[in-house]
Amino acid sequence: MTAPLDDEIAEIQRVNTALRQQLDEQSAERDAALAREAALAEVLDIINRSPGDPAPVFEAILDKAHKLCGAAVGNLVIYEGGSFHALASHGFPEHVAAIFREPFPAGIYQQRLLRGERFTHVADLRALEKGQDRKIYRALRDGTDVLSFVLVPLRKDGALLGFISANWREARLSVETEVALLESFAAQAVIAIENTRLLGELRQRTDELSTRNSEYSERIEQQAATIDVLKAMSASPGDPQPVFDLILRRAFELCNAPAGGLLEFDGELVHLRSFADIGGLFKPELYEAYERLFPMVPTRESIACRTILDRQIIHVRDIRSEPGVMSLLRDIGYRSQICLPLLRDNVALGAIVLVAREPGGFTDSQIALLQTFAEQAVIAITSAETYRALQVRTTELQQSLEHQTATSEVLKVISRSSFDLCSRSWLTRPPGFAGPIRL
């Protein structure tokens, strides 16, 4: 009776041991799965928090993946332009990590990934000592003492984007479990890479759209400014001064200039027709000294006068390096200057002048706007001259007409007086004359 009972008890203990072992294995698998899912969730959270920067994601992927699969060191490597380079490293000394950051060509194991293999595995690195990858072998062995590694690819639509490497300090003949784990993290790395690419494209398109919108808005503002100037010309056909003032004001607004002026040249002297210092560049004594220069004989010590004399745009990007400029202009404090001539039939009528606080000058679009303003200033000058000439001619014609009218009236009076005299001589007889009138 005792023997069968002992056998039954032994069987129950064996079954219990097997069940306990199975339970332990399932618990270990559950714990590993939970740890894997928690790690993947953390990486996804990092992806969401750093959409435009994959570096934190790659570092987190390596840290989580290597801890879960027991790897000592490894890299996350990108493939682009026909070569590989590491974007993130884990566990390597800096001098070894620097080797992987430098572009390197595909070795025999990277080539296998390029051919589409699921992964590549080296159970003992000493097999690479005399092979094509001996440089990497020396870096790994000298810097970390690892003996085995696995490379798991990052793929998008079948194309190789890179790989994750995991290295162990012991030989590993089987890495199927580790590869499955690394593949989950590789998928997340691909998501991070794709998100970065898409975000980069979106930012590029947004920047392009913003640039186009900015350029469009700038053109609209410039067109509105030129229309305002045309309205000012229509409102004051005989006086260009309101046009000069408006041109200068809109030039300040659209070119972000703190000061400037509009000069007119009568063929002998340069006159300051309009001036403003909205940025407070001129100290009172400098402003008074500047005003006292006008009217002035054109001199090459003035950039504006050079523009009038040379009949061309002069763009000084740094006044401090411009030779031959009068000390008064240097003392004002601006750094760059643009001068545009007012030309009519290649004859200089004056100049538009703007200055800026910083070196570098003005943009091409701003210069194009100022050229339009210069043309409008010439039209305003010409229109005023024509209007004044027309007024003079009208006055002369009116005076001439009045003179002719007065003369005509005098002639009419003379004509009527002569007719009346003749009529009276013809119809009346002289006193004492009784005979017939003879012709």
C-alpha positions as CSV (number, residue, x, y, z in Angstrom):
1,M,0.0,0.0,0.0
2,T,2.9,2.3,0.8
3,A,4.6,2.0,-2.6
4,P,1.6,2.9,-4.8
5,L,0.9,5.9,-2.5
6,D,4.5,7.0,-2.7
7,D,4.4,6.8,-6.5
8,E,1.1,8.8,-6.6
9,I,2.6,11.4,-4.3
10,A,5.8,11.6,-6.5
11,E,3.7,11.9,-9.6
12,I,1.7,14.7,-8.0
13,Q,4.9,16.5,-7.0
14,R,6.3,16.1,-10.5
15,V,3.2,17.5,-12.0
16,N,3.2,20.3,-9.5
17,T,6.8,21.0,-10.3
18,A,6.1,21.0,-14.0
19,L,3.1,23.3,-13.5
20,R,5.1,25.6,-11.3
21,Q,7.8,25.6,-13.9
22,Q,5.3,26.3,-16.6
23,L,3.7,29.0,-14.4
24,D,7.2,30.6,-13.8
25,E,7.9,30.5,-17.5
26,Q,4.5,32.1,-18.3
27,S,5.1,34.7,-15.6
28,A,8.5,35.4,-17.0
29,E,7.1,35.7,-20.5
30,R,4.3,37.9,-19.1
31,D,6.8,40.1,-17.3
32,A,9.0,40.3,-20.3
33,A,6.0,41.2,-22.5
34,L,4.8,43.9,-20.0
35,A,8.3,45.3,-19.8
36,R,8.6,45.3,-23.6
37,E,5.2,47.0,-24.0
38,A,6.1,49.6,-21.3
39,A,9.4,50.3,-23.1
40,L,7.6,50.6,-26.5
41,A,5.0,52.9,-24.9
42,E,7.8,55.1,-23.5
43,V,9.4,55.3,-26.9
44,L,6.1,56.3,-28.5
45,D,5.7,59.0,-25.9
46,I,9.1,60.3,-26.7
47,I,8.3,60.3,-30.5
48,N,5.2,62.3,-29.7
49,R,7.1,64.8,-27.6
50,S,9.9,65.3,-30.1
51,P,8.4,65.1,-33.6
52,G,11.1,67.0,-35.3
53,D,14.2,65.6,-33.5
54,P,14.8,61.9,-33.8
55,A,17.9,61.9,-31.6
56,P,16.1,61.5,-28.3
57,V,14.0,58.8,-29.8
58,F,17.0,56.8,-31.1
59,E,18.8,57.1,-27.7
60,A,15.7,55.9,-25.9
61,I,15.3,53.0,-28.4
62,L,18.9,51.8,-27.8
63,D,18.6,52.2,-24.1
64,K,15.3,50.2,-23.8
65,A,16.1,47.6,-26.4
66,H,19.6,46.8,-25.0
67,K,18.3,46.5,-21.5
68,L,15.6,44.1,-22.5
69,C,17.8,41.9,-24.6
70,G,20.8,42.1,-22.3
71,A,23.1,43.8,-24.8
72,A,26.2,45.6,-23.5
73,V,26.6,48.1,-26.3
74,G,25.2,48.9,-29.8
75,N,24.4,51.6,-32.4
76,L,21.4,52.9,-34.3
77,V,22.9,53.4,-37.8
78,I,21.4,55.2,-40.8
79,Y,22.0,54.3,-44.4
80,E,22.1,57.2,-46.9
81,G,24.1,58.2,-49.8
82,G,25.6,54.8,-50.2
83,S,27.2,54.7,-46.8
84,F,26.4,54.1,-43.1
85,H,26.9,56.2,-40.0
86,A,25.6,56.0,-36.5
87,L,23.0,58.6,-35.2
88,A,23.0,57.2,-31.7
89,S,25.2,54.9,-29.6
90,H,24.8,53.1,-26.3
91,G,27.5,51.9,-24.0
92,F,30.5,52.7,-26.2
93,P,33.5,54.8,-25.0
94,E,33.5,58.1,-26.9
95,H,36.5,57.3,-29.1
96,V,34.7,54.1,-30.3
97,A,31.3,55.9,-30.8
98,A,33.2,58.5,-32.9
99,I,34.4,55.8,-35.3
100,F,30.8,54.7,-36.0
101,R,29.7,58.4,-36.5
102,E,32.0,58.6,-39.4
103,P,30.5,57.3,-42.7
104,F,31.6,53.8,-43.5
105,P,30.9,51.6,-46.5
106,A,28.8,48.4,-46.4
107,G,30.8,45.4,-45.1
108,I,29.8,41.8,-45.7
109,Y,27.1,41.9,-43.0
110,Q,25.6,45.2,-44.1
111,Q,25.5,43.9,-47.6
112,R,23.4,41.0,-46.5
113,L,20.9,43.5,-45.1
114,L,21.0,45.4,-48.4
115,R,20.1,42.1,-50.1
116,G,17.0,41.8,-47.9
117,E,17.9,39.4,-45.2
118,R,15.9,39.6,-42.0
119,F,19.0,40.1,-39.8
120,T,22.6,39.2,-39.6
121,H,24.3,37.5,-36.7
122,V,27.9,36.9,-35.7
123,A,28.2,34.5,-32.8
124,D,31.9,35.2,-32.3
125,L,33.6,38.4,-33.4
126,R,37.0,36.8,-33.6
127,A,35.8,35.4,-36.9
128,L,36.1,39.0,-38.3
129,E,39.7,39.5,-37.2
130,K,41.1,39.0,-40.7
131,G,38.0,39.9,-42.8
132,Q,36.7,42.9,-44.6
133,D,35.3,44.4,-41.3
134,R,38.6,44.1,-39.3
135,K,38.5,47.9,-38.5
136,I,35.1,47.5,-36.9
137,Y,36.3,44.3,-35.2
138,R,39.3,46.1,-33.7
139,A,37.1,49.0,-32.5
140,L,34.6,46.7,-30.8
141,R,37.2,44.3,-29.3
142,D,39.6,47.0,-28.1
143,G,37.0,49.3,-26.8
144,T,34.3,47.0,-25.3
145,D,35.5,43.4,-25.2
146,V,32.3,42.2,-27.0
147,L,32.2,38.8,-28.6
148,S,28.9,38.6,-30.6
149,F,26.5,40.9,-32.3
150,V,23.3,41.0,-34.3
151,L,22.2,43.6,-36.9
152,V,18.4,44.1,-37.3
153,P,17.4,46.3,-40.3
154,L,15.2,49.4,-40.4
155,R,13.1,49.1,-43.5
156,K,10.4,51.3,-45.2
157,D,8.6,49.7,-48.1
158,G,11.4,47.2,-48.5
159,A,14.1,49.8,-48.7
160,L,16.9,49.7,-46.1
161,L,17.0,52.9,-43.9
162,G,19.6,51.6,-41.5
163,F,19.9,49.0,-38.7
164,I,20.0,48.5,-34.9
165,S,23.0,46.6,-33.6
166,A,23.2,44.8,-30.3
167,N,26.5,43.5,-28.9
168,W,27.2,41.0,-26.1
169,R,30.3,40.2,-24.3
170,E,29.7,36.5,-24.5
171,A,29.2,34.3,-27.5
172,R,25.5,33.8,-28.5
173,L,24.6,31.0,-30.8
174,S,20.9,31.8,-30.9
175,V,19.4,35.3,-31.0
176,E,15.9,34.7,-32.3
177,T,14.2,36.1,-29.2
178,E,16.4,39.1,-29.1
179,V,15.8,39.7,-32.9
180,A,12.1,39.7,-32.4
181,L,12.4,42.2,-29.6
182,L,14.8,44.4,-31.6
183,E,12.4,44.3,-34.6
184,S,9.7,46.0,-32.5
185,F,12.1,48.8,-31.6
186,A,13.3,49.0,-35.3
187,A,9.7,49.6,-36.3
188,Q,9.5,52.5,-33.9
189,A,12.8,53.9,-35.2
190,V,11.3,53.8,-38.7
191,I,8.3,55.7,-37.4
192,A,10.6,58.4,-35.9
193,I,12.6,58.7,-39.2
194,E,9.4,58.9,-41.3
195,N,7.9,61.5,-38.9
196,T,11.1,63.6,-39.1
197,R,11.1,63.4,-42.9
198,L,7.4,64.3,-43.2
199,L,7.7,67.1,-40.6
200,G,10.8,68.4,-42.5
201,E,8.8,68.4,-45.8
202,L,5.9,70.1,-44.0
203,R,8.2,72.8,-42.6
204,Q,9.8,73.3,-45.9
205,R,6.4,73.7,-47.6
206,T,5.2,76.0,-44.8
207,D,8.4,78.1,-45.1
208,E,7.9,78.3,-48.9
209,L,4.3,79.2,-48.5
210,S,5.2,81.8,-45.8
211,T,7.8,83.2,-48.1
212,R,5.4,83.4,-51.0
213,N,2.8,85.0,-48.8
214,S,5.3,87.5,-47.4
215,E,6.4,88.4,-51.0
216,Y,2.8,88.7,-52.1
217,S,2.0,90.9,-49.1
218,E,5.1,93.0,-49.8
219,R,4.0,93.4,-53.4
220,I,0.5,94.4,-52.3
221,E,1.9,97.0,-49.9
222,Q,4.3,98.3,-52.5
223,Q,1.5,98.6,-55.1
224,A,-0.7,100.4,-52.6
225,A,2.1,102.8,-51.8
226,T,2.6,103.6,-55.5
227,I,-1.1,104.1,-55.9
228,D,-1.1,106.5,-53.0
229,V,1.7,108.5,-54.6
230,L,-0.3,108.7,-57.9
231,K,-3.3,110.0,-55.9
232,A,-1.1,112.7,-54.3
233,M,0.2,113.7,-57.8
234,S,-3.4,114.1,-59.0
235,A,-4.4,116.1,-56.0
236,S,-1.4,118.6,-56.3
237,P,-0.5,118.8,-60.0
238,G,1.4,122.0,-59.7
239,D,3.2,121.3,-56.4
240,P,5.4,118.2,-56.1
241,Q,6.2,118.8,-52.4
242,P,3.3,116.7,-51.1
243,V,4.4,113.9,-53.4
244,F,8.0,114.2,-52.2
245,D,6.8,114.0,-48.6
246,L,4.6,111.0,-49.2
247,I,7.3,109.1,-51.2
248,L,9.7,109.5,-48.3
249,R,7.2,108.5,-45.7
250,R,6.1,105.3,-47.6
251,A,9.8,104.5,-48.3
252,F,10.5,104.6,-44.6
253,E,7.6,102.3,-43.8
254,L,8.3,99.7,-46.5
255,C,12.1,99.7,-46.2
256,N,12.4,100.0,-42.5
257,A,14.6,103.0,-42.8
258,P,15.1,105.4,-39.9
259,A,16.1,108.5,-41.9
260,G,16.4,109.8,-45.4
261,G,15.7,112.6,-47.8
262,L,14.7,113.6,-51.3
263,L,17.0,116.0,-53.2
264,E,16.4,118.1,-56.3
265,F,19.1,119.3,-58.6
266,D,18.5,122.5,-60.7
267,G,21.6,122.0,-62.9
268,E,23.8,124.0,-60.6
269,L,22.8,123.4,-57.0
270,V,21.4,120.5,-55.0
271,H,18.4,121.4,-52.9
272,L,17.0,119.4,-49.9
273,R,13.2,119.2,-50.7
274,S,12.1,116.6,-48.2
275,F,13.8,115.1,-45.1
276,A,12.8,113.0,-42.1
277,D,14.6,111.4,-39.2
278,I,12.0,109.1,-37.6
279,G,14.6,107.0,-35.9
280,G,16.4,109.8,-34.1
281,L,19.7,109.2,-35.8
282,F,20.6,112.9,-36.0
283,K,21.6,114.8,-33.0
284,P,20.2,118.4,-33.1
285,E,23.6,120.0,-33.8
286,L,24.3,117.4,-36.6
287,Y,20.8,118.0,-38.1
288,E,21.4,121.7,-38.2
289,A,24.8,121.3,-39.7
290,Y,23.3,119.0,-42.4
291,E,20.6,121.4,-43.3
292,R,23.1,124.2,-43.6
293,L,24.8,122.3,-46.4
294,F,21.9,123.1,-48.8
295,P,21.7,124.4,-51.4
296,M,25.1,123.0,-52.3
297,V,27.3,122.5,-55.3
298,P,27.5,118.8,-56.0
299,T,30.5,117.2,-54.3
300,R,31.8,113.7,-54.4
301,E,32.2,113.8,-50.6
302,S,28.4,113.3,-50.5
303,I,27.1,109.9,-51.6
304,A,23.8,111.5,-52.8
305,C,25.8,114.0,-54.9
306,R,27.8,111.2,-56.4
307,T,24.5,109.6,-57.4
308,I,23.4,112.8,-59.2
309,L,26.8,113.3,-60.8
310,D,27.2,109.7,-62.0
311,R,23.4,109.2,-62.8
312,Q,23.4,105.7,-61.2
313,I,22.3,103.9,-58.1
314,I,25.0,103.8,-55.3
315,H,24.5,101.3,-52.6
316,V,27.0,101.7,-49.7
317,R,26.7,98.6,-47.5
318,D,29.1,100.0,-44.8
319,I,29.8,103.7,-44.7
320,R,32.8,103.1,-42.5
321,S,34.7,101.4,-45.3
322,E,33.6,103.9,-48.0
323,P,36.5,106.3,-48.9
324,G,36.2,110.0,-49.5
325,V,33.0,110.7,-47.5
326,M,32.7,114.0,-45.5
327,S,33.2,113.6,-41.8
328,L,29.8,115.1,-41.0
329,L,28.1,112.2,-42.7
330,R,30.2,109.6,-40.9
331,D,29.5,111.3,-37.5
332,I,25.7,110.9,-37.9
333,G,25.9,107.2,-37.0
334,Y,24.2,105.2,-39.8
335,R,26.1,102.3,-41.3
336,S,24.6,101.7,-44.8
337,Q,23.0,103.9,-47.4
338,I,21.1,103.7,-50.7
339,C,20.9,106.6,-53.2
340,L,18.9,106.5,-56.4
341,P,19.0,109.2,-59.1
342,L,15.9,110.9,-60.4
343,L,16.5,110.7,-64.1
344,R,14.7,112.2,-67.1
345,D,16.1,111.6,-70.5
346,N,19.4,110.6,-68.7
347,V,19.5,114.0,-67.0
348,A,19.7,114.0,-63.2
349,L,17.0,116.0,-61.5
350,G,17.8,114.9,-58.0
351,A,18.1,111.8,-55.8
352,I,16.2,109.7,-53.2
353,V,18.4,108.8,-50.2
354,L,17.7,106.2,-47.4
355,V,20.0,105.1,-44.6
356,A,20.0,102.1,-42.2
357,R,21.5,101.7,-38.7
358,E,23.2,98.3,-39.5
359,P,25.6,97.4,-42.3
360,G,24.4,95.3,-45.1
361,G,22.1,97.7,-46.8
362,F,18.7,97.1,-48.5
363,T,17.2,94.1,-50.3
364,D,16.6,93.8,-54.1
365,S,12.8,94.2,-53.6
366,Q,13.3,97.3,-51.6
367,I,15.6,98.8,-54.2
368,A,13.0,98.0,-56.9
369,L,10.4,99.8,-54.9
370,L,12.7,102.8,-54.5
371,Q,13.2,102.8,-58.3
372,T,9.5,103.1,-58.7
373,F,9.4,105.9,-56.2
374,A,12.2,107.7,-58.1
375,E,10.3,107.4,-61.4
376,Q,7.2,108.8,-59.7
377,A,9.2,111.7,-58.2
378,V,10.4,112.5,-61.8
379,I,6.8,112.4,-63.0
380,A,5.8,114.7,-60.2
381,I,8.6,117.2,-61.1
382,T,7.7,117.0,-64.8
383,S,4.0,117.4,-64.1
384,A,4.6,120.4,-61.9
385,E,6.8,122.0,-64.6
386,T,4.2,121.3,-67.2
387,Y,1.4,122.5,-65.0
388,R,3.2,125.8,-64.2
389,A,4.1,126.3,-67.9
390,L,0.5,125.7,-68.8
391,Q,-0.6,128.2,-66.2
392,V,1.8,130.8,-67.6
393,R,0.7,130.1,-71.1
394,T,-3.0,130.3,-70.1
395,T,-2.3,133.6,-68.4
396,E,-0.6,134.9,-71.5
397,L,-3.4,133.7,-73.7
398,Q,-6.0,135.3,-71.4
399,Q,-4.1,138.5,-71.4
400,S,-3.8,138.4,-75.1
401,L,-7.4,137.6,-75.5
402,E,-8.3,140.5,-73.2
403,H,-6.1,142.8,-75.2
404,Q,-7.7,141.7,-78.5
405,T,-11.1,142.0,-77.0
406,A,-10.4,145.6,-75.9
407,T,-8.9,146.4,-79.3
408,S,-11.9,145.0,-81.0
409,E,-14.3,147.0,-78.9
410,V,-12.3,150.2,-79.6
411,L,-12.4,149.4,-83.3
412,K,-16.2,148.9,-83.1
413,V,-16.6,152.3,-81.4
414,I,-14.4,154.0,-84.0
415,S,-16.3,152.2,-86.7
416,R,-19.7,153.3,-85.3
417,S,-18.5,156.9,-84.9
418,S,-17.3,157.1,-88.4
419,F,-20.5,155.7,-89.8
420,D,-22.6,158.2,-87.8
421,L,-20.5,161.1,-89.0
422,C,-20.8,160.1,-92.6
423,S,-24.5,159.6,-92.3
424,R,-25.0,163.1,-90.9
425,S,-22.9,164.7,-93.6
426,W,-24.9,162.9,-96.3
427,L,-28.4,163.7,-95.1
428,T,-28.1,167.4,-94.0
429,R,-27.6,170.5,-96.2
430,P,-25.3,173.2,-95.1
431,P,-27.0,176.4,-93.9
432,G,-27.9,178.7,-96.7
433,F,-27.6,176.0,-99.4
434,A,-30.8,175.8,-101.4
435,G,-29.7,173.9,-104.5
436,P,-29.5,170.2,-105.1
437,I,-26.8,168.2,-103.5
438,R,-24.2,167.2,-106.1
439,L,-21.9,164.3,-105.8
